[in-house]
Amino acid sequence: MQMFGKKDSSSAPAAAKSIDKKTPAGSADLENFVDYVVRALVDQPDAVRVEIEKLENSTLIKINCAKEDMGKVIGKNGKTIMAIRSLVSGAGGRLGQKFSVEVVE
Protein backbone atom coordinates (compact mmCIF):
# COMPACT_ATOMS: atom_id res chain seq x y z
CA MET A 1 0.00 0.00 0.00
CA GLN A 2 1.31 3.41 -0.87
CA MET A 3 0.58 6.42 1.32
CA PHE A 4 1.71 9.91 0.43
CA GLY A 5 4.40 8.63 -1.91
CA LYS A 6 5.93 6.23 0.64
CA LYS A 7 5.57 2.47 0.59
CA ASP A 8 4.01 0.92 3.65
CA SER A 9 5.02 -2.74 3.76
CA SER A 10 3.74 -3.34 7.30
CA SER A 11 0.29 -4.45 6.20
CA ALA A 12 -0.76 -6.68 3.34
CA PRO A 13 -3.90 -5.87 1.36
CA ALA A 14 -6.99 -7.57 2.72
CA ALA A 15 -7.48 -9.57 -0.48
CA ALA A 16 -3.97 -11.01 -0.20
CA LYS A 17 -4.60 -12.56 3.22
CA SER A 18 -5.13 -16.29 2.97
CA ILE A 19 -8.07 -18.07 4.54
CA ASP A 20 -7.32 -21.16 6.59
CA LYS A 21 -9.69 -23.76 5.13
CA LYS A 22 -9.80 -25.74 8.37
CA THR A 23 -10.73 -22.84 10.64
CA PRO A 24 -13.40 -24.04 13.05
CA ALA A 25 -14.46 -20.43 13.56
CA GLY A 26 -15.76 -20.34 9.97
CA SER A 27 -19.10 -21.90 10.84
CA ALA A 28 -19.39 -19.80 14.00
CA ASP A 29 -18.72 -16.65 11.95
CA LEU A 30 -21.45 -17.58 9.49
CA GLU A 31 -23.83 -18.39 12.33
CA ASN A 32 -23.16 -14.95 13.83
CA PHE A 33 -23.63 -13.32 10.41
CA VAL A 34 -27.02 -14.97 9.87
CA ASP A 35 -28.07 -14.09 13.43
CA TYR A 36 -27.10 -10.44 12.89
CA VAL A 37 -28.93 -10.13 9.56
CA VAL A 38 -32.10 -11.87 10.74
CA ARG A 39 -32.27 -9.82 13.97
CA ALA A 40 -32.00 -6.64 11.88
CA LEU A 41 -34.94 -7.73 9.69
CA VAL A 42 -37.50 -8.78 12.29
CA ASP A 43 -39.76 -6.92 14.73
CA GLN A 44 -38.97 -9.30 17.62
CA PRO A 45 -35.18 -9.79 17.58
CA ASP A 46 -35.19 -11.43 21.02
CA ALA A 47 -37.24 -14.33 19.61
CA VAL A 48 -34.58 -15.17 16.99
CA ARG A 49 -32.56 -18.36 17.51
CA VAL A 50 -29.92 -19.48 15.04
CA GLU A 51 -28.52 -22.99 15.42
CA ILE A 52 -25.92 -24.99 13.53
CA GLU A 53 -26.39 -28.67 12.75
CA LYS A 54 -23.46 -30.64 11.36
CA LEU A 55 -24.55 -33.06 8.65
CA GLU A 56 -22.54 -35.73 6.86
CA ASN A 57 -21.17 -33.57 4.04
CA SER A 58 -22.40 -30.11 4.97
CA THR A 59 -23.53 -27.77 7.72
CA LEU A 60 -27.13 -26.65 8.18
CA ILE A 61 -27.89 -23.25 9.72
CA LYS A 62 -31.42 -23.23 11.19
CA ILE A 63 -33.29 -19.97 11.77
CA ASN A 64 -36.07 -19.93 14.38
CA CYS A 65 -38.11 -16.74 14.80
CA ALA A 66 -41.56 -15.56 15.80
CA LYS A 67 -44.28 -16.69 13.39
CA GLU A 68 -45.19 -13.06 12.70
CA ASP A 69 -41.61 -12.40 11.51
CA MET A 70 -41.20 -15.40 9.23
CA GLY A 71 -42.51 -13.42 6.27
CA LYS A 72 -39.83 -10.78 6.80
CA VAL A 73 -37.08 -13.40 6.87
CA ILE A 74 -38.40 -15.17 3.78
CA GLY A 75 -39.22 -11.97 1.91
CA LYS A 76 -41.39 -11.35 -1.11
CA ASN A 77 -41.20 -14.40 -3.41
CA GLY A 78 -38.46 -15.78 -1.13
CA LYS A 79 -35.92 -13.18 -2.24
CA THR A 80 -34.61 -12.32 1.25
CA ILE A 81 -33.90 -15.91 2.28
CA MET A 82 -32.41 -16.60 -1.17
CA ALA A 83 -30.03 -13.67 -0.68
CA ILE A 84 -29.02 -14.93 2.78
CA ARG A 85 -28.49 -18.44 1.37
CA SER A 86 -26.41 -17.07 -1.48
CA LEU A 87 -24.13 -15.09 0.84
CA VAL A 88 -23.70 -18.01 3.25
CA SER A 89 -23.07 -20.45 0.42
CA GLY A 90 -20.47 -18.16 -1.15
CA ALA A 91 -18.69 -17.59 2.14
CA GLY A 92 -18.78 -21.33 2.85
CA GLY A 93 -17.27 -22.01 -0.55
CA ARG A 94 -14.36 -19.74 0.30
CA LEU A 95 -13.89 -21.81 3.47
CA GLY A 96 -14.06 -25.04 1.49
CA GLN A 97 -17.27 -26.13 3.23
CA LYS A 98 -20.88 -26.56 2.14
CA PHE A 99 -23.54 -24.63 4.06
CA SER A 100 -27.30 -24.44 3.74
CA VAL A 101 -29.82 -22.18 5.50
CA GLU A 102 -33.32 -23.18 6.55
CA VAL A 103 -36.15 -21.29 8.23
CA VAL A 104 -37.93 -23.57 10.70
CA GLU A 105 -41.29 -23.10 12.41
C-alpha positions as CSV (number, residue, x, y, z in Angstrom):
1,M,0.0,0.0,0.0
2,Q,1.3,3.4,-0.9
3,M,0.6,6.4,1.3
4,F,1.7,9.9,0.4
5,G,4.4,8.6,-1.9
6,K,5.9,6.2,0.6
7,K,5.6,2.5,0.6
8,D,4.0,0.9,3.6
9,S,5.0,-2.7,3.8
10,S,3.7,-3.3,7.3
11,S,0.3,-4.4,6.2
12,A,-0.8,-6.7,3.3
13,P,-3.9,-5.9,1.4
14,A,-7.0,-7.6,2.7
15,A,-7.5,-9.6,-0.5
16,A,-4.0,-11.0,-0.2
17,K,-4.6,-12.6,3.2
18,S,-5.1,-16.3,3.0
19,I,-8.1,-18.1,4.5
20,D,-7.3,-21.2,6.6
21,K,-9.7,-23.8,5.1
22,K,-9.8,-25.7,8.4
23,T,-10.7,-22.8,10.6
24,P,-13.4,-24.0,13.1
25,A,-14.5,-20.4,13.6
26,G,-15.8,-20.3,10.0
27,S,-19.1,-21.9,10.8
28,A,-19.4,-19.8,14.0
29,D,-18.7,-16.7,12.0
30,L,-21.5,-17.6,9.5
31,E,-23.8,-18.4,12.3
32,N,-23.2,-14.9,13.8
33,F,-23.6,-13.3,10.4
34,V,-27.0,-15.0,9.9
35,D,-28.1,-14.1,13.4
36,Y,-27.1,-10.4,12.9
37,V,-28.9,-10.1,9.6
38,V,-32.1,-11.9,10.7
39,R,-32.3,-9.8,14.0
40,A,-32.0,-6.6,11.9
41,L,-34.9,-7.7,9.7
42,V,-37.5,-8.8,12.3
43,D,-39.8,-6.9,14.7
44,Q,-39.0,-9.3,17.6
45,P,-35.2,-9.8,17.6
46,D,-35.2,-11.4,21.0
47,A,-37.2,-14.3,19.6
48,V,-34.6,-15.2,17.0
49,R,-32.6,-18.4,17.5
50,V,-29.9,-19.5,15.0
51,E,-28.5,-23.0,15.4
52,I,-25.9,-25.0,13.5
53,E,-26.4,-28.7,12.7
54,K,-23.5,-30.6,11.4
55,L,-24.5,-33.1,8.7
56,E,-22.5,-35.7,6.9
57,N,-21.2,-33.6,4.0
58,S,-22.4,-30.1,5.0
59,T,-23.5,-27.8,7.7
60,L,-27.1,-26.6,8.2
61,I,-27.9,-23.3,9.7
62,K,-31.4,-23.2,11.2
63,I,-33.3,-20.0,11.8
64,N,-36.1,-19.9,14.4
65,C,-38.1,-16.7,14.8
66,A,-41.6,-15.6,15.8
67,K,-44.3,-16.7,13.4
68,E,-45.2,-13.1,12.7
69,D,-41.6,-12.4,11.5
70,M,-41.2,-15.4,9.2
71,G,-42.5,-13.4,6.3
72,K,-39.8,-10.8,6.8
73,V,-37.1,-13.4,6.9
74,I,-38.4,-15.2,3.8
75,G,-39.2,-12.0,1.9
76,K,-41.4,-11.4,-1.1
77,N,-41.2,-14.4,-3.4
78,G,-38.5,-15.8,-1.1
79,K,-35.9,-13.2,-2.2
80,T,-34.6,-12.3,1.2
81,I,-33.9,-15.9,2.3
82,M,-32.4,-16.6,-1.2
83,A,-30.0,-13.7,-0.7
84,I,-29.0,-14.9,2.8
85,R,-28.5,-18.4,1.4
86,S,-26.4,-17.1,-1.5
87,L,-24.1,-15.1,0.8
88,V,-23.7,-18.0,3.2
89,S,-23.1,-20.5,0.4
90,G,-20.5,-18.2,-1.2
91,A,-18.7,-17.6,2.1
92,G,-18.8,-21.3,2.8
93,G,-17.3,-22.0,-0.5
94,R,-14.4,-19.7,0.3
95,L,-13.9,-21.8,3.5
96,G,-14.1,-25.0,1.5
97,Q,-17.3,-26.1,3.2
98,K,-20.9,-26.6,2.1
99,F,-23.5,-24.6,4.1
100,S,-27.3,-24.4,3.7
101,V,-29.8,-22.2,5.5
102,E,-33.3,-23.2,6.6
103,V,-36.1,-21.3,8.2
104,V,-37.9,-23.6,10.7
105,E,-41.3,-23.1,12.4
